[in-house]
Structures are given as structure tokens and as C-alpha cells.
Amino acid sequence: MGSGGVAGMMEMPGRFILAALLALAPIDHPESPTLENAVLTELNRARADPQGYADELRAYRDGFDGLIAYSPETPDGIMTREGAAAVDEAIAFLRRQPPLGPLVVSATLALGPADLVADQAGTSRVGHITSTGLNPSDRMQRRGGGAYVAEVITYGPPDPRSVVRQLIVDDGVARRGHRTLVFSAHYRFAGAACAPHAGFGAVCAVDLSASADGRPVATNAPNFAAPSSSGPVATLTEPDLRP
């Protein structure tokens, strides 16, 4: 299990090498506070103040006992793969990371993740592919959006701090792909969905895109490969998702 659970990522389609707010970003639909909105707010907080988030990770690091991480969110402890070493690496990354603008919350981008977590809710299934074989691009296109999305998933405690910390520490993921994606200036919009998960407590999926609906924008055209007739061009790096 990773730092607070396990995580998965997929970027669709593109030529990217993957390894997985000080104020709330603008939101394109009124909605009461939810875990999803709290996760995106926490992501934006980390993007806006990476050095401040590094200080919080340093406090989190103090709760390690070998491979077990204890925190206010997980007082009974969570077994990690790398122990404090992954946290130290994340702290060093955040110290170098310049602040980024907020991810604008998109209702459209939340539809693909919602379909995924609904498919996995109450089950032990993990990963980006639904039980009917739909990948992130498929799900977004079926919902009327475009294929140009990146997706990160976490499995673990159902609280926003644990979810975002898992993405940033990226315990057990060799290339730290989740961290790379959530701190990419290329992505300006995001949508999230969470649901109970039988194996890990909760699943949270976040789709990121340069546009509000996953369609390409003119300034990004040279960086993307077009979807082919056999499906979108995809690069997938999946960590070990065993409990």
C-alpha cells in the first residue's frame, strides 16, 4: 500500500513521459462542499504554495515508524512501501517547485471520473479501465467531451489531505508520475469524483486537461498526437495496485 493507499495514473493522448489553493479555484457550477471539491481545493493549495506544503510534509514525516506512517488522518497507521524516503524526496521536489495557478473546477471533466468510481464503488477493482473496457478518453468522449485528458487515481482514506498527500508523495511509483501530473503547468482544468471502495476505503479519481472539456486547444496542437481510428494514443504507467 502506498502513502495512505495506492494510486494510478493515465495520460490520454499525448507525447508526455509519465513516471501517476490558497483560495478555491473558480467553479463552473454551484455545488455544496463535497469530498471531490475538497480534494481539488487541497490540490490547488499545494500548487499555489509548494514550499508551505513541504513544511506540512515535514510534519507528516515525523509520524513515521519504519514503513508505517501515523497522522491525524490515519491514527492507526498506514503501511507504506518506501517509508520516509519517499516523503523526503517529495519535500525536496516541493522546495524547488515554483507556485502554479489554480486548476479551474470543471463539471464536464468530473463526468469521466464519476463513471469510473461508480463502476468500482463497493468492489475491489482498481485501475483506469472500467469493467466494460472504457479508458479515460473513452469515458470523456462518451460524456460529450474530448480525448485529451490525464487521469490520476488514489485508493485509501476518504479525506482530502490523505488523497493529495498520496499523489504528491507518490510512494511506490518509481517515476512519481502522479506528482508530475498534478504539478504540470500544462493542465488548467480538473474534475474529480470519489466513492467508497471495498478494498481501500475510498477511491478518488481526478481528470486533468488543458481545456474545460478535454478538447484540444490551439496552442497545444504541436504537443499532441491525434487519436487514431483504433482508439486514442495512450501512455500508461500503472503502479502495483495490490492491497
Long-range contacts (C-beta under 8 A, 24 or more apart in sequence): 1-78, 1-79, 1-80, 1-81, 1-156, 1-200, 1-243, 2-80, 2-81, 2-156, 2-166, 2-169, 2-170, 2-171, 2-172, 2-173, 2-239, 3-69, 3-78, 3-80, 3-86, 3-87, 3-165, 3-166, 3-169, 3-170, 3-171, 3-172, 4-69, 4-73, 4-74, 4-78, 4-154, 4-156, 4-157, 4-162, 4-163, 4-165, 4-166, 4-169, 5-78, 5-154, 5-155, 5-156, 5-157, 5-162, 5-166, 5-200, 5-201, 6-126, 6-154, 6-155, 6-156, 6-172, 6-200, 6-239, 6-240, 6-241, 6-242, 6-243, 7-152, 7-153, 7-154, 7-155, 7-166, 7-167, 7-170, 7-173, 7-178, 7-239, 8-126, 8-127, 8-128, 8-152, 8-153, 8-238, 8-239, 8-241, 9-128, 9-150, 9-151, 9-152, 9-153, 9-173, 9-177, 9-178, 9-181, 9-237, 9-238, 10-128, 10-135, 10-136, 10-150, 10-151, 10-234, 10-235, 10-236, 10-238, 11-149, 11-150, 11-151, 11-181, 11-234, 11-235, 11-236, 12-135, 12-136, 12-137, 12-147, 12-148, 12-149, 12-150, 12-151, 12-232, 12-233, 12-234, 13-137, 13-147, 13-148, 13-224, 13-225, 13-226, 13-227, 13-232, 13-233, 13-234, 14-148, 14-150, 14-223, 14-224, 14-225, 14-233, 14-235, 15-223, 15-224, 15-225, 16-150, 16-235, 17-175, 17-235, 18-175, 18-177, 18-180, 18-181, 18-235, 18-236, 18-237, 19-170, 19-173, 19-174, 19-175, 19-176, 19-177, 19-178, 19-179, 19-180, 19-237, 20-152, 20-167, 20-170, 20-173, 20-176, 20-177, 20-178, 20-179, 20-180, 20-181, 20-237, 20-239, 21-45, 21-47, 21-48, 21-102, 22-48, 22-49, 23-102, 24-102, 25-102, 25-103, 25-104, 25-105, 26-102, 26-104, 26-105, 27-104, 27-105, 28-104, 28-105, 28-106, 28-107, 28-212, 29-107, 34-194, 35-158, 35-159, 35-160, 35-194, 35-202, 35-204, 36-110, 36-192, 36-193, 36-194, 36-204, 37-105, 37-192, 38-160, 39-160, 39-163, 39-164, 39-192, 39-194, 39-204, 39-206, 40-103, 40-105, 40-190, 40-192, 40-206, 41-160, 42-160, 42-161, 42-163, 42-164, 43-103, 43-164, 43-167, 43-182, 43-190, 43-206, 44-102, 44-103, 46-94, 46-164, 46-168, 46-182, 47-99, 47-100, 47-101, 47-102, 47-103, 47-182, 47-183, 48-99, 48-100, 48-101, 48-102, 49-99, 50-94, 50-95, 50-97, 50-98, 50-99, 50-183, 51-94, 51-95, 51-97, 53-94, 53-168, 54-90, 54-91, 54-94, 54-95, 57-87, 57-90, 57-91, 57-94, 57-165, 57-168, 57-169, 58-91, 60-87, 60-165, 61-87, 61-88, 61-91, 71-162, 73-157, 73-159, 73-161, 73-162, 74-157, 74-162, 78-156, 78-157, 80-171, 80-172, 81-171, 81-172, 82-171, 82-172, 86-169, 86-170, 86-171, 86-172, 87-169, 89-176, 90-168, 90-169, 90-170, 90-176, 90-179, 93-176, 93-179, 94-168, 97-183, 100-183, 100-185, 101-185, 101-188, 103-187, 103-188, 103-189, 103-190, 103-208, 104-188, 104-189, 104-190, 104-212, 105-189, 105-190, 105-191, 106-189, 106-190, 106-191, 106-209, 106-212, 106-213, 107-191, 108-143, 108-144, 108-145, 108-191, 108-212, 108-213, 108-214, 109-140, 109-145, 109-149, 109-189, 109-190, 109-191, 109-207, 109-208, 109-209, 109-212, 109-213, 109-214, 110-191, 110-192, 110-193, 110-207, 111-139, 111-140, 111-143, 111-145, 111-191, 112-136, 112-139, 112-140, 112-143, 112-145, 112-149, 112-151, 112-191, 112-205, 112-207, 112-214, 113-151, 113-191, 113-192, 113-193, 113-205, 113-206, 113-207, 114-193, 115-139, 115-142, 115-143, 116-153, 116-193, 116-203, 116-205, 117-193, 117-194, 117-195, 117-203, 117-204, 117-205, 118-193, 118-195, 120-195, 120-197, 120-203, 121-195, 121-196, 121-197, 121-203, 122-195, 122-196, 122-197, 122-198, 123-197, 123-198, 123-199, 124-197, 124-198, 124-199, 126-153, 126-155, 126-199, 126-203, 126-241, 127-153, 127-238, 127-241, 128-153, 128-236, 128-238, 135-231, 135-232, 135-234, 136-207, 137-214, 137-227, 137-231, 137-232, 137-234, 138-231, 138-232, 140-207, 140-213, 140-214, 141-214, 144-213, 145-213, 145-214, 145-215, 146-209, 146-211, 146-213, 146-214, 146-215, 146-216, 147-214, 147-227, 147-232, 148-209, 148-210, 148-211, 148-214, 148-215, 148-216, 148-220, 148-224, 149-207, 149-208, 149-209, 149-214, 150-181, 150-184, 150-187, 150-207, 150-208, 150-209, 151-205, 151-206, 151-207, 151-208, 152-178, 152-181, 152-182, 152-205, 152-206, 152-208, 153-203, 153-204, 153-205, 153-206, 154-203, 154-204, 155-197, 155-199, 155-200, 155-201, 155-202, 155-203, 155-241, 156-200, 156-201, 156-202, 157-201, 157-202, 158-194, 158-196, 158-201, 158-202, 158-204, 163-194, 163-204, 172-239, 172-240, 173-237, 173-239, 175-237, 177-237, 181-208, 182-206, 182-208, 184-208, 186-210, 186-220, 186-223, 199-243, 200-243
